[in-house]
Amino acid sequence: MTTIIGVKLTDRAECSLQFQEILTKFGCSIRTRIGLHPTEQGVCLNRGIVLLETLGEEPLLVEELSKRWEVKTISFD
């Protein structure tokens, strides 16, 4: 089963270290990571969305991320 996890980051610059530590902890389960953040007039804004593709269900990863950020998931075969 593949699960896509979307994480909304509203304080991207301030939380990047904590976010990366969580991703490293679950790194073997994460197949793809895509970071999307808007820009205005060439300046990166301090918010964004990270999409994670995981193999199998990752309730512990979702639980850990949900403690600090808004998280949505979708799973499919």
C-alpha distances in whole Angstrom, upper triangle without the diagonal:
4,7,10,13,16,19,23,26,29,31,29,32,33,29,28,29,27,24,24,25,21,19,21,20,17,17,15,12,13,12,14,17,19,22,24,28,31,34,37,40,39,38,34,34,33,29,26,22,20,16,14,10,9,6,5,7,10,13,16,15,15,18,20,20,21,24,25,24,22,19,16,13,10,7,6,5
4,7,10,13,16,20,22,26,28,26,29,30,26,25,26,25,21,21,22,19,17,19,19,15,15,14,10,10,10,11,13,15,18,20,24,27,30,34,36,35,34,31,30,29,26,23,19,16,13,10,7,6,5,5,7,10,13,15,14,14,17,19,18,19,22,23,21,20,16,14,10,8,6,6,6
4,6,10,13,16,19,23,24,23,26,27,23,22,24,22,19,19,20,17,15,18,17,14,14,14,10,10,10,11,12,14,16,18,21,24,28,31,34,33,32,28,27,26,23,20,16,14,10,8,6,5,6,7,6,8,10,13,11,10,14,16,14,15,19,20,18,16,12,10,7,6,4,7,9
4,7,10,13,16,19,22,20,23,24,21,20,22,20,17,17,19,16,14,17,17,14,14,15,12,10,10,9,10,11,13,15,18,21,24,27,31,29,28,25,24,23,19,16,12,10,7,6,5,6,9,10,9,10,12,14,12,10,14,15,13,14,18,18,15,14,10,8,6,5,6,9,11
4,6,10,13,16,18,17,20,21,18,17,19,17,14,15,17,14,12,15,16,13,14,15,12,10,11,10,10,10,12,13,16,19,23,26,29,28,26,23,22,20,17,14,10,8,6,5,6,8,11,12,10,9,11,12,9,8,11,12,10,11,14,14,12,10,7,6,5,7,9,12,15
4,7,10,13,15,14,18,19,16,15,18,17,13,15,17,14,13,17,17,15,16,18,15,13,14,12,10,10,10,11,13,16,19,22,26,25,23,20,18,17,13,10,7,6,5,6,9,11,15,15,14,13,13,15,12,10,13,13,10,11,14,13,10,8,6,5,6,9,12,15,18
4,6,10,12,11,14,15,12,12,15,13,10,12,15,12,12,15,16,15,16,18,16,14,15,13,11,10,9,10,12,15,18,21,25,23,21,18,16,14,11,8,6,5,6,8,12,13,17,18,16,14,14,14,11,9,12,11,8,8,11,10,7,6,5,7,9,12,15,18,21
4,6,9,9,13,14,12,12,15,14,11,14,17,15,14,18,19,18,19,22,20,17,19,16,13,12,10,10,10,12,16,18,22,21,19,15,13,11,8,6,5,7,9,12,15,17,21,21,19,17,17,18,15,12,14,14,10,10,12,10,6,5,7,9,12,15,18,21,24
4,6,5,9,10,8,9,12,12,9,12,15,14,14,17,19,18,19,22,21,18,20,18,14,13,10,10,9,12,14,17,20,20,17,13,11,8,5,5,6,8,11,13,17,19,22,24,22,19,19,19,16,14,16,14,10,11,12,9,6,8,9,12,15,18,21,24,27
4,6,9,9,9,11,14,13,12,15,17,17,17,20,22,22,22,26,24,22,24,21,18,16,13,12,10,12,14,16,19,19,16,13,9,6,4,7,9,11,14,17,21,22,26,27,25,23,22,22,19,17,18,17,13,13,14,10,8,9,12,15,18,21,24,28,31
4,6,6,6,8,11,11,11,14,16,16,17,19,21,21,22,26,25,22,24,22,18,17,14,13,11,13,14,16,19,18,15,12,9,6,6,8,11,13,16,18,22,24,27,28,27,24,24,22,19,18,19,17,14,15,14,11,10,12,14,18,21,24,27,30,33
4,6,6,6,10,10,9,11,14,14,14,17,19,19,20,23,23,20,22,19,15,14,10,11,9,11,13,15,18,17,14,10,8,5,5,7,9,10,14,16,20,22,25,27,25,23,23,22,19,18,19,17,14,15,16,12,11,13,15,17,20,23,26,28,31
4,6,6,9,10,10,12,14,15,16,18,20,21,21,25,24,22,24,21,17,16,13,13,11,13,14,16,18,16,13,10,9,6,8,10,13,13,17,19,22,24,28,29,28,25,26,24,21,21,22,19,16,18,18,14,14,16,18,21,23,26,29,32,34
4,6,8,9,10,12,13,15,16,17,19,21,21,25,25,23,25,23,19,19,15,16,14,16,17,19,22,20,16,14,12,9,10,12,14,15,19,20,24,25,28,30,28,25,25,23,20,20,20,17,15,17,16,12,13,16,18,21,24,27,30,33,35
4,6,5,6,9,10,11,12,14,16,17,18,22,21,19,22,20,17,16,14,15,14,17,18,21,23,22,18,15,14,10,10,11,13,13,16,17,21,21,25,26,25,21,21,19,16,17,17,14,12,14,13,9,10,13,15,18,21,24,26,29,32
4,6,5,6,9,10,10,12,14,16,16,19,19,17,19,17,14,14,11,13,13,16,17,20,23,20,18,14,14,11,11,11,12,11,15,15,19,20,23,25,24,21,21,19,16,17,18,15,12,15,15,12,12,15,16,19,21,24,26,28,31
4,5,5,6,9,10,10,12,15,15,18,19,17,20,19,16,16,14,17,17,20,21,24,26,24,21,17,17,14,15,15,16,14,17,17,20,21,24,25,24,21,21,19,16,17,18,14,13,16,15,13,14,17,18,21,22,26,27,30,32
4,5,5,7,9,10,11,13,14,18,18,17,20,19,16,17,15,18,18,21,23,25,28,26,23,20,19,15,15,15,15,14,16,16,19,19,22,23,22,18,19,16,13,15,15,11,10,13,12,10,11,15,16,19,20,24,25,28,31
4,5,5,6,9,10,11,12,16,15,14,16,15,12,13,12,15,15,18,21,24,26,24,22,18,17,14,13,12,12,10,13,12,16,16,19,21,19,16,16,14,11,12,13,10,8,11,11,9,10,13,13,16,17,20,22,25,27
4,5,5,6,9,10,10,14,14,12,15,14,11,13,12,15,16,20,21,25,27,25,22,19,19,16,15,14,14,11,13,12,15,16,19,20,20,17,18,16,12,14,15,12,11,14,15,13,13,16,16,18,19,22,23,25,27
4,5,5,6,9,10,13,14,13,16,16,14,16,16,19,20,23,25,28,31,28,26,22,22,19,18,18,17,14,16,15,17,17,19,21,20,16,17,14,12,14,15,11,11,14,14,13,14,17,17,20,20,23,24,27,28
4,5,5,7,8,12,12,11,15,15,13,15,15,18,19,23,25,29,31,29,27,23,22,19,18,17,16,13,14,12,15,14,16,17,16,13,13,11,8,10,11,8,8,11,11,11,12,15,14,17,17,20,20,23,25
4,5,5,6,9,9,8,11,11,9,12,13,16,18,22,24,28,30,28,26,22,22,19,18,16,14,11,12,9,12,11,14,16,15,12,14,12,8,11,13,10,9,13,14,14,13,15,14,16,16,18,19,21,23
4,5,5,8,10,9,12,13,12,15,15,19,21,24,27,30,32,30,28,24,24,22,21,19,18,14,15,12,14,13,15,17,17,14,16,13,11,14,15,12,12,16,17,16,17,19,18,20,19,21,22,24,25
4,6,8,9,10,13,15,14,17,18,21,23,27,29,33,35,33,31,27,27,24,23,21,19,16,17,14,15,13,15,16,16,12,14,11,9,12,13,10,12,15,15,16,17,19,18,20,19,21,21,24,25
4,6,6,7,10,12,12,15,17,20,22,26,29,32,35,33,31,27,27,24,23,20,18,15,14,11,12,10,11,12,12,9,11,9,7,10,12,10,11,14,15,16,16,18,16,17,16,18,18,20,21
4,5,5,8,10,10,14,15,19,22,25,28,32,34,31,30,26,26,24,23,20,18,14,14,11,11,9,11,13,14,11,14,12,10,13,15,13,13,17,18,19,18,20,18,19,17,19,18,20,21
4,6,8,11,12,16,18,22,25,28,31,35,37,34,33,29,30,28,26,23,21,17,16,12,11,9,9,11,13,11,14,13,11,15,17,16,16,19,21,22,21,22,20,20,18,19,18,19,19
4,6,9,11,15,17,21,23,27,30,34,36,34,33,29,29,27,25,22,19,15,14,10,9,6,6,8,9,8,11,11,9,12,14,14,14,17,19,20,19,20,17,17,15,16,14,16,16
4,6,7,11,14,17,20,24,26,30,33,30,29,25,25,24,22,19,16,12,10,7,6,5,7,10,11,9,13,13,10,12,15,14,13,16,19,19,18,18,15,16,14,14,14,15,16
4,7,10,14,17,20,24,26,30,32,30,29,26,26,25,23,20,17,13,11,7,5,5,7,10,12,12,16,16,13,15,18,18,17,20,22,22,20,21,18,17,15,15,14,15,15
4,7,10,13,17,20,23,26,29,26,26,22,23,22,20,17,14,10,8,6,5,7,10,13,14,14,17,17,14,15,19,18,16,19,22,21,19,19,16,16,14,15,14,15,16
4,7,10,13,17,19,23,26,23,22,19,19,18,16,13,11,7,6,5,7,9,12,15,16,14,17,17,14,14,18,17,14,17,20,18,16,17,14,15,14,15,16,17,19
4,7,10,13,16,20,22,20,19,16,16,16,14,11,8,6,5,7,9,12,15,18,19,17,20,20,16,16,20,19,16,18,21,19,16,16,15,15,15,16,17,19,20
4,7,10,13,17,19,17,16,12,13,12,10,7,6,4,6,9,12,15,18,21,21,19,21,21,17,17,20,18,15,17,19,17,15,15,14,15,16,17,19,21,24
4,7,10,13,16,15,14,10,11,11,9,6,5,6,8,11,14,18,21,23,23,22,23,23,20,19,22,21,17,19,21,18,15,15,15,15,16,18,20,22,25
4,7,10,13,12,10,7,7,8,6,4,6,9,11,15,18,21,24,27,26,24,25,25,22,21,23,22,18,19,21,18,15,15,16,17,19,21,24,26,28
4,7,10,10,9,6,6,9,7,7,9,12,14,18,21,24,28,30,29,27,28,29,25,24,26,25,21,22,24,21,18,17,18,19,21,23,26,28,31
4,7,6,5,5,6,9,10,10,13,15,18,21,24,27,31,33,33,31,32,32,28,27,29,28,24,25,27,23,21,21,22,23,25,27,30,32,34
4,5,5,7,7,11,12,13,16,19,21,25,28,31,35,37,36,34,35,35,32,30,32,31,27,28,29,26,23,23,25,26,28,30,33,35,38
4,6,9,10,14,15,16,19,22,24,28,30,34,37,40,39,37,38,38,35,34,36,34,31,31,33,29,27,27,28,29,32,33,36,38,40
4,7,9,13,15,15,18,20,23,26,29,32,35,38,37,36,37,37,33,32,34,33,29,31,32,28,26,26,28,29,31,32,35,37,39
4,6,10,12,13,16,19,22,25,28,31,34,37,36,34,35,34,31,30,32,30,27,28,29,25,23,24,25,27,29,31,34,36,39
4,7,8,10,13,15,18,21,24,27,31,33,32,30,31,31,27,26,28,26,23,24,25,22,20,20,22,23,26,28,31,33,35
4,6,8,12,14,17,21,24,27,30,32,31,29,30,29,26,25,26,25,21,22,23,19,17,18,20,21,24,26,29,32,35
4,7,11,13,17,19,23,25,29,31,29,27,27,26,23,22,23,21,18,19,19,16,14,15,17,20,23,25,28,31,34
4,7,10,14,17,20,23,26,28,26,24,24,24,21,19,21,19,16,16,17,14,11,12,14,16,19,22,25,28,31
4,7,10,13,17,19,23,25,24,22,22,22,19,17,20,18,15,16,17,14,11,11,12,14,16,19,22,24,27
4,7,10,13,16,20,21,20,18,19,20,16,15,17,16,13,14,16,14,10,10,10,11,13,15,18,21,24
4,7,10,13,16,18,18,16,17,17,14,13,16,15,11,13,16,14,11,11,10,11,12,14,16,19,21
4,7,10,13,15,15,14,16,16,13,12,16,15,12,14,17,16,13,12,10,10,10,11,13,15,18
4,6,10,12,12,11,13,14,10,10,14,14,11,14,17,16,14,14,11,11,9,11,12,14,16
4,7,9,10,10,13,15,12,12,16,16,14,16,19,19,17,17,13,12,10,10,10,11,13
4,6,7,7,11,12,10,11,14,15,14,16,19,19,18,17,14,13,10,11,9,11,12
4,7,8,12,13,12,13,16,17,17,19,21,23,21,21,17,16,13,12,10,10,10
4,6,9,12,11,12,15,16,17,18,21,22,21,21,17,16,12,12,9,10,9
4,6,9,9,9,12,14,14,15,18,20,19,18,14,13,10,10,8,10,11
4,6,5,6,9,10,11,12,15,17,16,16,12,12,10,11,10,13,14
4,5,5,6,9,10,10,12,15,15,15,12,12,10,12,12,15,17
4,5,5,6,9,10,11,14,14,15,13,14,13,15,15,18,20
4,5,5,6,8,10,12,12,13,10,12,11,14,14,17,19
4,5,5,6,9,11,10,10,7,9,8,11,12,16,18
4,6,5,7,10,10,11,9,11,11,15,16,19,22
4,6,6,8,9,11,10,13,13,17,18,21,24
4,5,6,6,8,7,10,12,15,17,20,23
4,5,5,6,6,9,11,15,17,21,24
4,6,8,9,13,15,19,20,24,27
4,7,9,13,16,19,22,25,28
4,6,10,13,17,19,23,26
4,7,10,14,17,21,24
4,7,10,13,17,20
4,7,10,14,18
4,7,10,14
4,7,11
4,7
4
